[in-house]
Amino acid sequence: MKEFQLRVRKYEDVIEWIPFNRLSDVKEIGKGGFGSVYSATWLDGIRRVERINTFKRAREPSSIVALKTLTSSKENNFDFLKEVS
């Protein structure tokens, strides 16, 4: 995750750690090969940049996000990252 963050060129594209207490309405929406997928409302919202007269960092009021669990995260297998990118 850290390596991906260092390669990002745009403010809006940075991956963020979201504390669980900043999520609401968490619902399971499916299961896959590596774990389960959930939908949730992120109370802080997704990053964006307002471009009016100047550039200003801002956030959406709240945003729907996808969450993914890993069933076997103890294994040293990074194939699940291919699904994220």
PDB file of N, CA, C and O in Angstrom:
ATOM      1  N   MET A   1       0.833  -1.174   0.000  1.00  0.00           N
ATOM      2  CA  MET A   1       0.000   0.000   0.000  1.00  0.00           C
ATOM      3  C   MET A   1       0.890   1.254   0.000  1.00  0.00           C
ATOM      4  O   MET A   1       0.627   2.206  -0.735  1.00  0.00           O
ATOM      5  N   LYS A   2       1.927   1.244   0.817  1.00  0.00           N
ATOM      6  CA  LYS A   2       2.815   2.400   0.890  1.00  0.00           C
ATOM      7  C   LYS A   2       3.482   2.663  -0.460  1.00  0.00           C
ATOM      8  O   LYS A   2       3.614   3.812  -0.881  1.00  0.00           O
ATOM      9  N   GLU A   3       3.900   1.596  -1.131  1.00  0.00           N
ATOM     10  CA  GLU A   3       4.545   1.742  -2.444  1.00  0.00           C
ATOM     11  C   GLU A   3       3.580   2.372  -3.453  1.00  0.00           C
ATOM     12  O   GLU A   3       3.976   3.232  -4.240  1.00  0.00           O
ATOM     13  N   PHE A   4       2.329   1.949  -3.430  1.00  0.00           N
ATOM     14  CA  PHE A   4       1.327   2.520  -4.327  1.00  0.00           C
ATOM     15  C   PHE A   4       1.135   4.005  -4.039  1.00  0.00           C
ATOM     16  O   PHE A   4       1.059   4.812  -4.967  1.00  0.00           O
ATOM     17  N   GLN A   5       1.055   4.374  -2.751  1.00  0.00           N
ATOM     18  CA  GLN A   5       0.866   5.775  -2.378  1.00  0.00           C
ATOM     19  C   GLN A   5       2.013   6.645  -2.877  1.00  0.00           C
ATOM     20  O   GLN A   5       1.790   7.782  -3.292  1.00  0.00           O
ATOM     21  N   LEU A   6       3.219   6.131  -2.841  1.00  0.00           N
ATOM     22  CA  LEU A   6       4.377   6.917  -3.273  1.00  0.00           C
ATOM     23  C   LEU A   6       4.389   7.142  -4.786  1.00  0.00           C
ATOM     24  O   LEU A   6       5.012   8.092  -5.260  1.00  0.00           O
ATOM     25  N   ARG A   7       3.709   6.279  -5.551  1.00  0.00           N
ATOM     26  CA  ARG A   7       3.678   6.415  -7.006  1.00  0.00           C
ATOM     27  C   ARG A   7       2.542   7.307  -7.502  1.00  0.00           C
ATOM     28  O   ARG A   7       2.530   7.678  -8.676  1.00  0.00           O
ATOM     29  N   VAL A   8       1.601   7.655  -6.650  1.00  0.00           N
ATOM     30  CA  VAL A   8       0.435   8.437  -7.058  1.00  0.00           C
ATOM     31  C   VAL A   8       0.838   9.871  -7.376  1.00  0.00           C
ATOM     32  O   VAL A   8       1.638  10.475  -6.661  1.00  0.00           O
ATOM     33  N   ARG A   9       0.280  10.405  -8.449  1.00  0.00           N
ATOM     34  CA  ARG A   9       0.593  11.770  -8.878  1.00  0.00           C
ATOM     35  C   ARG A   9      -0.512  12.769  -8.564  1.00  0.00           C
ATOM     36  O   ARG A   9      -0.269  13.976  -8.562  1.00  0.00           O
ATOM     37  N   LYS A  10      -1.730  12.281  -8.297  1.00  0.00           N
ATOM     38  CA  LYS A  10      -2.852  13.181  -8.057  1.00  0.00           C
ATOM     39  C   LYS A  10      -3.373  12.998  -6.630  1.00  0.00           C
ATOM     40  O   LYS A  10      -3.454  11.878  -6.126  1.00  0.00           O
ATOM     41  N   TYR A  11      -3.719  14.100  -5.997  1.00  0.00           N
ATOM     42  CA  TYR A  11      -4.240  14.109  -4.624  1.00  0.00           C
ATOM     43  C   TYR A  11      -5.436  13.175  -4.474  1.00  0.00           C
ATOM     44  O   TYR A  11      -5.543  12.453  -3.483  1.00  0.00           O
ATOM     45  N   GLU A  12      -6.330  13.190  -5.451  1.00  0.00           N
ATOM     46  CA  GLU A  12      -7.553  12.395  -5.360  1.00  0.00           C
ATOM     47  C   GLU A  12      -7.306  10.900  -5.449  1.00  0.00           C
ATOM     48  O   GLU A  12      -8.164  10.121  -5.033  1.00  0.00           O
ATOM     49  N   ASP A  13      -6.165  10.469  -5.977  1.00  0.00           N
ATOM     50  CA  ASP A  13      -5.895   9.051  -6.196  1.00  0.00           C
ATOM     51  C   ASP A  13      -5.168   8.345  -5.053  1.00  0.00           C
ATOM     52  O   ASP A  13      -4.889   7.151  -5.153  1.00  0.00           O
ATOM     53  N   VAL A  14      -4.862   9.044  -3.989  1.00  0.00           N
ATOM     54  CA  VAL A  14      -4.149   8.447  -2.858  1.00  0.00           C
ATOM     55  C   VAL A  14      -5.068   7.460  -2.133  1.00  0.00           C
ATOM     56  O   VAL A  14      -6.220   7.778  -1.838  1.00  0.00           O
ATOM     57  N   ILE A  15      -4.553   6.268  -1.850  1.00  0.00           N
ATOM     58  CA  ILE A  15      -5.302   5.289  -1.057  1.00  0.00           C
ATOM     59  C   ILE A  15      -5.224   5.696   0.404  1.00  0.00           C
ATOM     60  O   ILE A  15      -4.144   6.010   0.905  1.00  0.00           O
ATOM     61  N   GLU A  16      -6.352   5.693   1.087  1.00  0.00           N
ATOM     62  CA  GLU A  16      -6.397   6.096   2.489  1.00  0.00           C
ATOM     63  C   GLU A  16      -6.823   4.941   3.379  1.00  0.00           C
ATOM     64  O   GLU A  16      -7.612   4.085   2.980  1.00  0.00           O
ATOM     65  N   TRP A  17      -6.291   4.935   4.582  1.00  0.00           N
ATOM     66  CA  TRP A  17      -6.753   4.016   5.606  1.00  0.00           C
ATOM     67  C   TRP A  17      -7.998   4.650   6.216  1.00  0.00           C
ATOM     68  O   TRP A  17      -7.951   5.795   6.668  1.00  0.00           O
ATOM     69  N   ILE A  18      -9.109   3.918   6.234  1.00  0.00           N
ATOM     70  CA  ILE A  18     -10.357   4.444   6.789  1.00  0.00           C
ATOM     71  C   ILE A  18     -10.630   3.722   8.104  1.00  0.00           C
ATOM     72  O   ILE A  18     -10.859   2.512   8.104  1.00  0.00           O
ATOM     73  N   PRO A  19     -10.609   4.443   9.226  1.00  0.00           N
ATOM     74  CA  PRO A  19     -10.949   3.796  10.499  1.00  0.00           C
ATOM     75  C   PRO A  19     -12.386   3.269  10.450  1.00  0.00           C
ATOM     76  O   PRO A  19     -13.275   3.919   9.900  1.00  0.00           O
ATOM     77  N   PHE A  20     -12.600   2.101  11.023  1.00  0.00           N
ATOM     78  CA  PHE A  20     -13.914   1.460  10.957  1.00  0.00           C
ATOM     79  C   PHE A  20     -15.005   2.345  11.545  1.00  0.00           C
ATOM     80  O   PHE A  20     -16.146   2.291  11.085  1.00  0.00           O
ATOM     81  N   ASN A  21     -14.683   3.164  12.557  1.00  0.00           N
ATOM     82  CA  ASN A  21     -15.707   4.010  13.175  1.00  0.00           C
ATOM     83  C   ASN A  21     -16.125   5.184  12.283  1.00  0.00           C
ATOM     84  O   ASN A  21     -17.024   5.942  12.649  1.00  0.00           O
ATOM     85  N   ARG A  22     -15.480   5.345  11.109  1.00  0.00           N
ATOM     86  CA  ARG A  22     -15.864   6.392  10.145  1.00  0.00           C
ATOM     87  C   ARG A  22     -16.725   5.808   9.025  1.00  0.00           C
ATOM     88  O   ARG A  22     -16.989   6.479   8.028  1.00  0.00           O
ATOM     89  N   LEU A  23     -17.167   4.542   9.195  1.00  0.00           N
ATOM     90  CA  LEU A  23     -18.035   3.873   8.229  1.00  0.00           C
ATOM     91  C   LEU A  23     -19.394   3.605   8.854  1.00  0.00           C
ATOM     92  O   LEU A  23     -19.494   3.345  10.053  1.00  0.00           O
ATOM     93  N   SER A  24     -20.445   3.669   8.034  1.00  0.00           N
ATOM     94  CA  SER A  24     -21.780   3.300   8.508  1.00  0.00           C
ATOM     95  C   SER A  24     -22.474   2.486   7.416  1.00  0.00           C
ATOM     96  O   SER A  24     -22.014   2.441   6.275  1.00  0.00           O
ATOM     97  N   ASP A  25     -23.568   1.853   7.774  1.00  0.00           N
ATOM     98  CA  ASP A  25     -24.366   1.062   6.828  1.00  0.00           C
ATOM     99  C   ASP A  25     -23.536   0.015   6.081  1.00  0.00           C
ATOM    100  O   ASP A  25     -23.649  -0.111   4.862  1.00  0.00           O
ATOM    101  N   VAL A  26     -22.712  -0.727   6.799  1.00  0.00           N
ATOM    102  CA  VAL A  26     -21.874  -1.767   6.189  1.00  0.00           C
ATOM    103  C   VAL A  26     -22.761  -2.968   5.854  1.00  0.00           C
ATOM    104  O   VAL A  26     -23.442  -3.514   6.722  1.00  0.00           O
ATOM    105  N   LYS A  27     -22.740  -3.373   4.561  1.00  0.00           N
ATOM    106  CA  LYS A  27     -23.566  -4.491   4.092  1.00  0.00           C
ATOM    107  C   LYS A  27     -22.741  -5.403   3.188  1.00  0.00           C
ATOM    108  O   LYS A  27     -22.027  -4.925   2.306  1.00  0.00           O
ATOM    109  N   GLU A  28     -22.836  -6.704   3.402  1.00  0.00           N
ATOM    110  CA  GLU A  28     -22.150  -7.645   2.515  1.00  0.00           C
ATOM    111  C   GLU A  28     -22.874  -7.667   1.167  1.00  0.00           C
ATOM    112  O   GLU A  28     -24.099  -7.772   1.107  1.00  0.00           O
ATOM    113  N   ILE A  29     -22.083  -7.564   0.076  1.00  0.00           N
ATOM    114  CA  ILE A  29     -22.688  -7.564  -1.260  1.00  0.00           C
ATOM    115  C   ILE A  29     -22.196  -8.716  -2.131  1.00  0.00           C
ATOM    116  O   ILE A  29     -22.708  -8.923  -3.232  1.00  0.00           O
ATOM    117  N   GLY A  30     -21.201  -9.471  -1.644  1.00  0.00           N
ATOM    118  CA  GLY A  30     -20.735 -10.609  -2.432  1.00  0.00           C
ATOM    119  C   GLY A  30     -19.548 -11.305  -1.795  1.00  0.00           C
ATOM    120  O   GLY A  30     -18.947 -10.813  -0.841  1.00  0.00           O
ATOM    121  N   LYS A  31     -19.224 -12.480  -2.359  1.00  0.00           N
ATOM    122  CA  LYS A  31     -18.056 -13.240  -1.914  1.00  0.00           C
ATOM    123  C   LYS A  31     -17.231 -13.584  -3.131  1.00  0.00           C
ATOM    124  O   LYS A  31     -17.766 -13.843  -4.209  1.00  0.00           O
ATOM    125  N   GLY A  32     -15.904 -13.585  -2.948  1.00  0.00           N
ATOM    126  CA  GLY A  32     -15.008 -13.909  -4.049  1.00  0.00           C
ATOM    127  C   GLY A  32     -13.974 -14.917  -3.620  1.00  0.00           C
ATOM    128  O   GLY A  32     -14.095 -15.536  -2.563  1.00  0.00           O
ATOM    129  N   GLY A  33     -12.948 -15.083  -4.445  1.00  0.00           N
ATOM    130  CA  GLY A  33     -11.913 -16.065  -4.172  1.00  0.00           C
ATOM    131  C   GLY A  33     -11.060 -15.740  -2.971  1.00  0.00           C
ATOM    132  O   GLY A  33     -10.540 -16.654  -2.331  1.00  0.00           O
ATOM    133  N   PHE A  34     -10.896 -14.471  -2.640  1.00  0.00           N
ATOM    134  CA  PHE A  34     -10.013 -14.078  -1.537  1.00  0.00           C
ATOM    135  C   PHE A  34     -10.763 -13.631  -0.293  1.00  0.00           C
ATOM    136  O   PHE A  34     -10.141 -13.464   0.756  1.00  0.00           O
ATOM    137  N   GLY A  35     -12.065 -13.432  -0.364  1.00  0.00           N
ATOM    138  CA  GLY A  35     -12.805 -12.983   0.803  1.00  0.00           C
ATOM    139  C   GLY A  35     -14.168 -12.456   0.424  1.00  0.00           C
ATOM    140  O   GLY A  35     -14.708 -12.806  -0.625  1.00  0.00           O
ATOM    141  N   SER A  36     -14.727 -11.610   1.277  1.00  0.00           N
ATOM    142  CA  SER A  36     -16.044 -11.020   1.056  1.00  0.00           C
ATOM    143  C   SER A  36     -15.912  -9.558   0.647  1.00  0.00           C
ATOM    144  O   SER A  36     -14.921  -8.896   0.955  1.00  0.00           O
ATOM    145  N   VAL A  37     -16.940  -9.066  -0.058  1.00  0.00           N
ATOM    146  CA  VAL A  37     -16.987  -7.672  -0.482  1.00  0.00           C
ATOM    147  C   VAL A  37     -18.177  -7.014   0.199  1.00  0.00           C
ATOM    148  O   VAL A  37     -19.263  -7.589   0.267  1.00  0.00           O
ATOM    149  N   TYR A  38     -17.962  -5.803   0.701  1.00  0.00           N
ATOM    150  CA  TYR A  38     -18.990  -5.065   1.409  1.00  0.00           C
ATOM    151  C   TYR A  38     -19.156  -3.680   0.800  1.00  0.00           C
ATOM    152  O   TYR A  38     -18.251  -3.158   0.149  1.00  0.00           O
ATOM    153  N   SER A  39     -20.316  -3.105   1.020  1.00  0.00           N
ATOM    154  CA  SER A  39     -20.603  -1.727   0.668  1.00  0.00           C
ATOM    155  C   SER A  39     -20.770  -0.972   1.986  1.00  0.00           C
ATOM    156  O   SER A  39     -21.304  -1.523   2.948  1.00  0.00           O
ATOM    157  N   ALA A  40     -20.320   0.280   2.038  1.00  0.00           N
ATOM    158  CA  ALA A  40     -20.465   1.083   3.251  1.00  0.00           C
ATOM    159  C   ALA A  40     -20.492   2.566   2.890  1.00  0.00           C
ATOM    160  O   ALA A  40     -20.065   2.959   1.804  1.00  0.00           O
ATOM    161  N   THR A  41     -20.990   3.367   3.796  1.00  0.00           N
ATOM    162  CA  THR A  41     -20.944   4.819   3.645  1.00  0.00           C
ATOM    163  C   THR A  41     -19.764   5.338   4.447  1.00  0.00           C
ATOM    164  O   THR A  41     -19.683   5.115   5.655  1.00  0.00           O
ATOM    165  N   TRP A  42     -18.851   6.028   3.782  1.00  0.00           N
ATOM    166  CA  TRP A  42     -17.683   6.642   4.429  1.00  0.00           C
ATOM    167  C   TRP A  42     -18.109   8.038   4.856  1.00  0.00           C
ATOM    168  O   TRP A  42     -18.379   8.894   4.014  1.00  0.00           O
ATOM    169  N   LEU A  43     -18.167   8.265   6.143  1.00  0.00           N
ATOM    170  CA  LEU A  43     -18.681   9.522   6.681  1.00  0.00           C
ATOM    171  C   LEU A  43     -17.832  10.731   6.298  1.00  0.00           C
ATOM    172  O   LEU A  43     -18.369  11.830   6.158  1.00  0.00           O
ATOM    173  N   ASP A  44     -16.522  10.557   6.125  1.00  0.00           N
ATOM    174  CA  ASP A  44     -15.649  11.685   5.791  1.00  0.00           C
ATOM    175  C   ASP A  44     -15.648  11.999   4.302  1.00  0.00           C
ATOM    176  O   ASP A  44     -15.355  13.133   3.922  1.00  0.00           O
ATOM    177  N   GLY A  45     -15.956  11.059   3.470  1.00  0.00           N
ATOM    178  CA  GLY A  45     -16.034  11.277   2.029  1.00  0.00           C
ATOM    179  C   GLY A  45     -14.714  11.156   1.298  1.00  0.00           C
ATOM    180  O   GLY A  45     -13.640  11.199   1.896  1.00  0.00           O
ATOM    181  N   ILE A  46     -14.823  11.003  -0.016  1.00  0.00           N
ATOM    182  CA  ILE A  46     -13.670  10.823  -0.896  1.00  0.00           C
ATOM    183  C   ILE A  46     -12.974  12.156  -1.133  1.00  0.00           C
ATOM    184  O   ILE A  46     -13.619  13.201  -1.216  1.00  0.00           O
ATOM    185  N   ARG A  47     -11.657  12.106  -1.241  1.00  0.00           N
ATOM    186  CA  ARG A  47     -10.871  13.309  -1.527  1.00  0.00           C
ATOM    187  C   ARG A  47     -11.175  13.827  -2.927  1.00  0.00           C
ATOM    188  O   ARG A  47     -11.447  13.054  -3.846  1.00  0.00           O
ATOM    189  N   ARG A  48     -11.123  15.146  -3.072  1.00  0.00           N
ATOM    190  CA  ARG A  48     -11.233  15.767  -4.392  1.00  0.00           C
ATOM    191  C   ARG A  48     -10.531  17.113  -4.342  1.00  0.00           C
ATOM    192  O   ARG A  48     -10.190  17.605  -3.267  1.00  0.00           O
ATOM    193  N   VAL A  49     -10.321  17.695  -5.491  1.00  0.00           N
ATOM    194  CA  VAL A  49      -9.710  19.010  -5.581  1.00  0.00           C
ATOM    195  C   VAL A  49     -10.691  19.927  -6.278  1.00  0.00           C
ATOM    196  O   VAL A  49     -11.143  19.633  -7.385  1.00  0.00           O
ATOM    197  N   GLU A  50     -11.027  21.046  -5.631  1.00  0.00           N
ATOM    198  CA  GLU A  50     -11.883  22.053  -6.259  1.00  0.00           C
ATOM    199  C   GLU A  50     -11.005  22.972  -7.079  1.00  0.00           C
ATOM    200  O   GLU A  50      -9.993  23.474  -6.591  1.00  0.00           O
ATOM    201  N   ARG A  51     -11.384  23.191  -8.311  1.00  0.00           N
ATOM    202  CA  ARG A  51     -10.605  24.061  -9.198  1.00  0.00           C
ATOM    203  C   ARG A  51     -11.471  25.232  -9.641  1.00  0.00           C
ATOM    204  O   ARG A  51     -12.047  25.203 -10.729  1.00  0.00           O
ATOM    205  N   ILE A  52     -11.563  26.243  -8.821  1.00  0.00           N
ATOM    206  CA  ILE A  52     -12.348  27.433  -9.169  1.00  0.00           C
ATOM    207  C   ILE A  52     -11.349  28.499  -9.627  1.00  0.00           C
ATOM    208  O   ILE A  52     -11.002  28.533 -10.808  1.00  0.00           O
ATOM    209  N   ASN A  53     -10.888  29.349  -8.750  1.00  0.00           N
ATOM    210  CA  ASN A  53      -9.820  30.306  -9.069  1.00  0.00           C
ATOM    211  C   ASN A  53      -8.457  29.752  -8.664  1.00  0.00           C
ATOM    212  O   ASN A  53      -7.433  30.053  -9.277  1.00  0.00           O
ATOM    213  N   THR A  54      -8.477  28.933  -7.613  1.00  0.00           N
ATOM    214  CA  THR A  54      -7.253  28.295  -7.136  1.00  0.00           C
ATOM    215  C   THR A  54      -7.568  26.825  -6.863  1.00  0.00           C
ATOM    216  O   THR A  54      -8.727  26.413  -6.899  1.00  0.00           O
ATOM    217  N   PHE A  55      -6.545  26.058  -6.595  1.00  0.00           N
ATOM    218  CA  PHE A  55      -6.736  24.650  -6.245  1.00  0.00           C
ATOM    219  C   PHE A  55      -6.973  24.549  -4.741  1.00  0.00           C
ATOM    220  O   PHE A  55      -6.210  25.103  -3.950  1.00  0.00           O
ATOM    221  N   LYS A  56      -8.019  23.851  -4.354  1.00  0.00           N
ATOM    222  CA  LYS A  56      -8.345  23.692  -2.938  1.00  0.00           C
ATOM    223  C   LYS A  56      -8.680  22.230  -2.676  1.00  0.00           C
ATOM    224  O   LYS A  56      -9.530  21.649  -3.351  1.00  0.00           O
ATOM    225  N   ARG A  57      -8.008  21.643  -1.695  1.00  0.00           N
ATOM    226  CA  ARG A  57      -8.319  20.266  -1.306  1.00  0.00           C
ATOM    227  C   ARG A  57      -9.633  20.243  -0.549  1.00  0.00           C
ATOM    228  O   ARG A  57      -9.888  21.098   0.299  1.00  0.00           O
ATOM    229  N   ALA A  58     -10.461  19.263  -0.859  1.00  0.00           N
ATOM    230  CA  ALA A  58     -11.772  19.159  -0.222  1.00  0.00           C
ATOM    231  C   ALA A  58     -12.171  17.686  -0.159  1.00  0.00           C
ATOM    232  O   ALA A  58     -11.424  16.814  -0.604  1.00  0.00           O
ATOM    233  N   ARG A  59     -13.342  17.417   0.391  1.00  0.00           N
ATOM    234  CA  ARG A  59     -13.893  16.061   0.461  1.00  0.00           C
ATOM    235  C   ARG A  59     -15.376  16.115   0.139  1.00  0.00           C
ATOM    236  O   ARG A  59     -16.052  17.116   0.378  1.00  0.00           O
ATOM    237  N   GLU A  60     -15.860  15.013  -0.409  1.00  0.00           N
ATOM    238  CA  GLU A  60     -17.297  14.861  -0.595  1.00  0.00           C
ATOM    239  C   GLU A  60     -17.922  14.763   0.797  1.00  0.00           C
ATOM    240  O   GLU A  60     -17.253  14.322   1.732  1.00  0.00           O
ATOM    241  N   PRO A  61     -19.183  15.159   0.961  1.00  0.00           N
ATOM    242  CA  PRO A  61     -19.814  15.083   2.296  1.00  0.00           C
ATOM    243  C   PRO A  61     -19.823  13.666   2.870  1.00  0.00           C
ATOM    244  O   PRO A  61     -19.501  13.480   4.043  1.00  0.00           O
ATOM    245  N   SER A  62     -20.178  12.687   2.085  1.00  0.00           N
ATOM    246  CA  SER A  62     -20.093  11.265   2.448  1.00  0.00           C
ATOM    247  C   SER A  62     -20.111  10.494   1.136  1.00  0.00           C
ATOM    248  O   SER A  62     -20.646  10.972   0.136  1.00  0.00           O
ATOM    249  N   SER A  63     -19.530   9.311   1.142  1.00  0.00           N
ATOM    250  CA  SER A  63     -19.388   8.556  -0.104  1.00  0.00           C
ATOM    251  C   SER A  63     -19.623   7.075   0.141  1.00  0.00           C
ATOM    252  O   SER A  63     -19.327   6.552   1.215  1.00  0.00           O
ATOM    253  N   ILE A  64     -20.161   6.409  -0.875  1.00  0.00           N
ATOM    254  CA  ILE A  64     -20.310   4.958  -0.830  1.00  0.00           C
ATOM    255  C   ILE A  64     -18.975   4.359  -1.265  1.00  0.00           C
ATOM    256  O   ILE A  64     -18.430   4.736  -2.302  1.00  0.00           O
ATOM    257  N   VAL A  65     -18.449   3.423  -0.472  1.00  0.00           N
ATOM    258  CA  VAL A  65     -17.168   2.781  -0.775  1.00  0.00           C
ATOM    259  C   VAL A  65     -17.335   1.269  -0.736  1.00  0.00           C
ATOM    260  O   VAL A  65     -18.289   0.751  -0.157  1.00  0.00           O
ATOM    261  N   ALA A  66     -16.393   0.570  -1.362  1.00  0.00           N
ATOM    262  CA  ALA A  66     -16.360  -0.890  -1.329  1.00  0.00           C
ATOM    263  C   ALA A  66     -15.268  -1.319  -0.359  1.00  0.00           C
ATOM    264  O   ALA A  66     -14.184  -0.734  -0.341  1.00  0.00           O
ATOM    265  N   LEU A  67     -15.548  -2.326   0.438  1.00  0.00           N
ATOM    266  CA  LEU A  67     -14.595  -2.882   1.397  1.00  0.00           C
ATOM    267  C   LEU A  67     -14.370  -4.337   1.027  1.00  0.00           C
ATOM    268  O   LEU A  67     -15.277  -5.001   0.523  1.00  0.00           O
ATOM    269  N   LYS A  68     -13.172  -4.833   1.275  1.00  0.00           N
ATOM    270  CA  LYS A  68     -12.880  -6.226   0.956  1.00  0.00           C
ATOM    271  C   LYS A  68     -12.136  -6.868   2.121  1.00  0.00           C
ATOM    272  O   LYS A  68     -11.180  -6.297   2.646  1.00  0.00           O
ATOM    273  N   THR A  69     -12.577  -8.053   2.519  1.00  0.00           N
ATOM    274  CA  THR A  69     -11.878  -8.810   3.549  1.00  0.00           C
ATOM    275  C   THR A  69     -11.011  -9.865   2.885  1.00  0.00           C
ATOM    276  O   THR A  69     -11.276 -10.276   1.756  1.00  0.00           O
ATOM    277  N   LEU A  70      -9.991 -10.295   3.580  1.00  0.00           N
ATOM    278  CA  LEU A  70      -9.114 -11.361   3.091  1.00  0.00           C
ATOM    279  C   LEU A  70      -9.294 -12.562   3.996  1.00  0.00           C
ATOM    280  O   LEU A  70      -9.121 -12.463   5.211  1.00  0.00           O
ATOM    281  N   THR A  71      -9.644 -13.704   3.405  1.00  0.00           N
ATOM    282  CA  THR A  71      -9.879 -14.901   4.219  1.00  0.00           C
ATOM    283  C   THR A  71      -8.584 -15.547   4.670  1.00  0.00           C
ATOM    284  O   THR A  71      -8.561 -16.213   5.705  1.00  0.00           O
ATOM    285  N   SER A  72      -7.512 -15.369   3.925  1.00  0.00           N
ATOM    286  CA  SER A  72      -6.266 -16.045   4.241  1.00  0.00           C
ATOM    287  C   SER A  72      -5.094 -15.072   4.141  1.00  0.00           C
ATOM    288  O   SER A  72      -4.175 -15.283   3.350  1.00  0.00           O
ATOM    289  N   SER A  73      -5.124 -14.022   4.930  1.00  0.00           N
ATOM    290  CA  SER A  73      -4.109 -12.974   4.806  1.00  0.00           C
ATOM    291  C   SER A  73      -2.763 -13.367   5.417  1.00  0.00           C
ATOM    292  O   SER A  73      -1.790 -12.628   5.263  1.00  0.00           O
ATOM    293  N   LYS A  74      -2.680 -14.504   6.103  1.00  0.00           N
ATOM    294  CA  LYS A  74      -1.393 -14.927   6.668  1.00  0.00           C
ATOM    295  C   LYS A  74      -0.450 -15.463   5.607  1.00  0.00           C
ATOM    296  O   LYS A  74       0.765 -15.481   5.801  1.00  0.00           O
ATOM    297  N   GLU A  75      -1.006 -15.897   4.490  1.00  0.00           N
ATOM    298  CA  GLU A  75      -0.168 -16.401   3.403  1.00  0.00           C
ATOM    299  C   GLU A  75       0.538 -15.236   2.722  1.00  0.00           C
ATOM    300  O   GLU A  75      -0.013 -14.138   2.640  1.00  0.00           O
ATOM    301  N   ASN A  76       1.737 -15.464   2.239  1.00  0.00           N
ATOM    302  CA  ASN A  76       2.495 -14.426   1.545  1.00  0.00           C
ATOM    303  C   ASN A  76       2.150 -14.470   0.052  1.00  0.00           C
ATOM    304  O   ASN A  76       3.003 -14.772  -0.783  1.00  0.00           O
ATOM    305  N   ASN A  77       0.901 -14.167  -0.264  1.00  0.00           N
ATOM    306  CA  ASN A  77       0.404 -14.229  -1.633  1.00  0.00           C
ATOM    307  C   ASN A  77      -0.258 -12.893  -1.957  1.00  0.00           C
ATOM    308  O   ASN A  77      -1.242 -12.524  -1.317  1.00  0.00           O
ATOM    309  N   PHE A  78       0.264 -12.164  -2.938  1.00  0.00           N
ATOM    310  CA  PHE A  78      -0.231 -10.831  -3.237  1.00  0.00           C
ATOM    311  C   PHE A  78      -1.139 -10.801  -4.462  1.00  0.00           C
ATOM    312  O   PHE A  78      -1.351  -9.737  -5.043  1.00  0.00           O
ATOM    313  N   ASP A  79      -1.680 -11.955  -4.863  1.00  0.00           N
ATOM    314  CA  ASP A  79      -2.581 -11.984  -6.006  1.00  0.00           C
ATOM    315  C   ASP A  79      -3.829 -11.136  -5.776  1.00  0.00           C
ATOM    316  O   ASP A  79      -4.403 -10.607  -6.728  1.00  0.00           O
ATOM    317  N   PHE A  80      -4.247 -11.005  -4.532  1.00  0.00           N
ATOM    318  CA  PHE A  80      -5.428 -10.213  -4.249  1.00  0.00           C
ATOM    319  C   PHE A  80      -5.241  -8.750  -4.623  1.00  0.00           C
ATOM    320  O   PHE A  80      -6.222  -8.063  -4.909  1.00  0.00           O
ATOM    321  N   LEU A  81      -3.998  -8.251  -4.628  1.00  0.00           N
ATOM    322  CA  LEU A  81      -3.741  -6.860  -5.003  1.00  0.00           C
ATOM    323  C   LEU A  81      -4.038  -6.610  -6.471  1.00  0.00           C
ATOM    324  O   LEU A  81      -4.343  -5.480  -6.852  1.00  0.00           O
ATOM    325  N   LYS A  82      -3.954  -7.638  -7.300  1.00  0.00           N
ATOM    326  CA  LYS A  82      -4.278  -7.492  -8.720  1.00  0.00           C
ATOM    327  C   LYS A  82      -5.742  -7.123  -8.913  1.00  0.00           C
ATOM    328  O   LYS A  82      -6.091  -6.442  -9.877  1.00  0.00           O
ATOM    329  N   GLU A  83      -6.595  -7.568  -8.002  1.00  0.00           N
ATOM    330  CA  GLU A  83      -8.014  -7.244  -8.084  1.00  0.00           C
ATOM    331  C   GLU A  83      -8.289  -5.803  -7.693  1.00  0.00           C
ATOM    332  O   GLU A  83      -9.285  -5.230  -8.135  1.00  0.00           O
ATOM    333  N   VAL A  84      -7.440  -5.205  -6.880  1.00  0.00           N
ATOM    334  CA  VAL A  84      -7.630  -3.833  -6.407  1.00  0.00           C
ATOM    335  C   VAL A  84      -7.239  -2.826  -7.473  1.00  0.00           C
ATOM    336  O   VAL A  84      -7.931  -1.827  -7.668  1.00  0.00           O
ATOM    337  N   SER A  85      -6.131  -3.080  -8.168  1.00  0.00           N
ATOM    338  CA  SER A  85      -5.635  -2.094  -9.125  1.00  0.00           C
ATOM    339  C   SER A  85      -6.353  -2.116 -10.444  1.00  0.00           C
ATOM    340  O   SER A  85      -6.028  -1.332 -11.336  1.00  0.00           O
TER     341      SER A  85
END
